[in-house]
Amino acid sequence: MPPRGRPPHPSRARPRTAAISAASTPAPEAGDPRKLFRVAGLAAVSALFAHEPERVERLFFDERLKPAVGAFCKAMAAARKPYRMVEGEELAKVAGTVLHGGVVALMTPRTLPLFDTEVARRTPEPLLILDGVGNPHNLGAILRTAAFFGLPRVLVSDHPGQSLPSEAAYRVAEGGFEWVALERAPALPALLKRLRASHRVFGTALDQSRPTVDAGALGGWRGQAGAKSPAAKPPAVVLGNEEDGIPPATLAACEAVLTIPGSGRVQSLNVAATAAILIHALAGG
């Protein structure tokens, strides 16, 4: 037995699962792929373990969530990765926010794959494309809605203001990032022109000079899927940013403009609300 006051011999130290300190876990830095990415909330963490448990490197939770995360702890133990129950104050330090929902997983960051128009041509499906949607909470809400309605894929452009996956977006998405394929669509105007071979491309804008289509008609393509006509093409819908809408070059590459009829009392909807209406139409037709 080691003398009092001295640390135990390394061979007698406690298992790694109990040895890490939540307070010593560094906060990930945005844009640094070497840093771990924090995913908070039971829904988001559950979806992560259901789809990609190997990505989880550390797990922290409070006593209230202990019964709910038992299977996650077993998976972490089997993978010889650390997990720990901590107090609320410590958990907030790990999460970087008090809005952690009682559990936080630290995972290796994902890279967004490149959208392939050739694959889209062979397996036609409706698409939602974001071109400059900058608020991470809106991105998270859109992914959550896409997952809820079963829309399989969302694209993001290389617009400098476009929000990408972030801890805030993951928190709002409630697991949506695990169910929806999020892919990059660089040089969007040129990509849209190629995409028109397999999809009917719509922009969303307050532009009375362009042909307009009621968004409620989006789902009709499924009923004509066997017909050999342009109407049988699945729709691809582009949403612009919250302040300025779709960039002119992107809008010019669209075939028509979508409208959502309203009361006229306010000019437009929040982009996440607009996306929810469009996703319902895209996925539910």
N, C-alpha and C positions, 0 to 999 in steps of 0.2 A: 504494500500500500504506500503511495507516495506521501512524503511529508506534508503536513497541513499547510495550506496556503500556496502550494505549488500545483500547476495544472497536471492532470492525469497523463500517463504515458499515451502516445498516439494510438497504440493498439487497443487501449481501453476507452477511447473516446466514444461518445454517443453516436448512433448511426447518423448518416448524412441527412436523412429526412427530418431530423430534429435539430440539426446543428446550425442551419442558416438563420440569419437575423433579417427580419423584414425591414427594419430601419436601415440596414446596410445595403439593401438592394438598390442600385442606382436607377434613377428615373431615365427611361429611354430618351434619346435625343432624336427629334424629327429628322428624317432623311439619312440617318446613320444606320446602314444595314447590319452593322455588328451588334447593335443594341437590341435587347429583347423588347417585344411589343406587348403592351398590357391590354388584356381583354377582360372587362369587368361585367358582372351581372350573371345570374344563374342561367338565363336563356342563352346568352352568347357563349358562355363557357361550356354549357351542355352541348350546344351545336358543334363547338370545336372538338370536344372529346368524341362526339358521334362520328365526325368526318375525318379529322386529322389529329388523333391523340398524340402521334409521334412529334408533332410540332411544339407541344407543350413542354417547356423546360422547367418551370417552377409553378407551384400552386399554393395560394394562400387563401384562408377562409376564416370566418368568425364562428363562434360556438353555435350561433343560431342556425347556420347552414351545415353544420357537421353531419346530420343525418342525410342531407341531400347530396353530399359530395363523396359519400363512402366509396362508390364505384370508381370515382376519379382518383381517390387516394390509392386504391388497390392497383389501378393502372400505373400510377406514378411509382409505386413501390416495385412493381414488376419490372419497370423500365430503369430502376435505380436512379430516379430523379427526385429532387427534394420537394416536399410539401409540408405545410405547417399550419396549425390553427393559431391565430393571433388575436389580440385585442383590437377593438374598433379603431383606436387611434393609430396603431401600427399598420392596420390594413389600409387606412386612408393614405398613409405615407407611401405604401407600395403602389396603390392605385393612382396616386396623384390627384385624388378627388374624394370627397365624402360620398359621392354618388356611385359607389362601387357595388351595391346590391349584396354585399356579404361575401363575395368570392372574386378572386382575381387570378387569372392565369397569365403567365409570361410565356410568350411564344416567339419562335424565330419569325422574322418578317417574311411576307410573301413577295414574290415578284409578279407583276401583272403580265400575263401572256399577250402576245400580239394577235389581234383579230385577223382571221384568214377569210377573205372574201370567197375563195374557192371552196372552202369547207361549207360556208354559208350557202353557196349555190347548190351543193349536193344535198344538204339537209336543211331545206328552207324552214325557218321559224321566225316569228315576229321579233323585232329588235327595238330596244329603247336606247337612244344614244344621247349622252350628256356632253354638251359643248360649252364649258365654262361655268358649270354649276359650282360655285365657290364655297358655299357654306357646308362644312362637314356634317352638321346636323341634318341638313337637307339631303346630303348624299346617303347618310344612314337611314333616314326615313324612306327614301326611294328604294333602297335595297331591302328594307323590311317589307314594304308593300309588294315588291317584285316576288319575294319569297312567299308571302301570304297567298298571292294569286297564282303562283306557279310559273311566272315568267322566267325562262331558263337563263337568259343572258342579258347583260347590260354593258354597253360600251362607253368608254370615256375618251375624249379627244386629248390632243396635246396642247390645248388652249392654256396659256400661262396661268389663268385664274382657276382652272379646273381643280376641284378638290379630289384628292386620292384617299385610299384607305388610311384612316387615322384612328387613334384610340377613341376620340369623341364620336367619330362615325360608327365605329364598332359598337359603342355603348348604346347609341340610338337605334342601331339596326336590330338589336335583340336576336342575334344569330343569323340574320339575313345574309351576311357575307359567306356563310358556309353552304348556303343553298343555291346561290345565284353565281353564275360564272361572270366575273368582272374582267373585261379585256380592254386593251389599249387600241385606239383607232387613230393613229397619227395621220397628219396631212388629210384632215377629214374631208374637205371639199372634193379632192381627187378620189378618195375612197368612196364617197357617196356616188360619184359618177359611175364607178365600177359596180357598185352594189345595185344600181338600177337594173342591171341585167337579170337579177334574181329577186329583187324586192321593189315594192313601190315606196318611194322615199318621200316622207312628209316633214315639213318644218312646222313649228308652232310659233306664230307671230301675229301681231296686229297689223297685217299688211293687206289692205283692201284691193291693192293693184294685182294681186296674184289669185289664181283659181283657188277657191276655198272648199273644204270638205268638212262636214260635221263629224266630230270625233266619234260619235256613236256608230258610225258606219265601219269602223276599223275591224270589228270582229267578223264582218261578212265574208272575208276571204276564205275562211275555213269551209263554209258551205259550198264553195266553188273550187275546192282544192283539186278536183279531177279535171276541171275545164282547162282547155288550152287557150287562155286569153290573158291579157295583162291584168285583168281583175283578179286572177287566181294567185298572183304574187303576194306573199306575205308582206305586211307593212313594216317599214322601219321608220320610227318617229324620232325626230331630233328636238331636244329641249335646250334652250340657251340659258345664259346666266340670269341671275335674279334682277339685275339692274338694267342691262342693255339688251337682253334677249339674244337671239342667234346672230353671230357675225354675218355681215353681208355676203361674204364669199360662200359660207356654208348654206345660207338661205338660197343663194342663186343655184346651188347644186341640187336643191330639192325640187321634186316634181310638182308639188302642190302645198298649200298652207292649210293646216288644220285649225278649226275653230271649236270652242266649247261655248255654246249659247248660255248666256246668263241673264240676270235681271237688268243689267246696265247700271246698277247702283254703284258698283265699283268697277274699275277698268279691267282688272286681272286678278288671278289667283296667285298665291304663293307657289313656287315651282314644285315643292313636294306635293301640294294638293293637286296641282295640274297633273303631275306624274301619276298620282293615284288614280285619277279618272282615266287617263290614257292606258295605264297598265291593266286596269279592269277591262277596258275595251279590247286591248291586245290579247290578253290571256283568256278572256271569258267568252269570245265569240264562237 
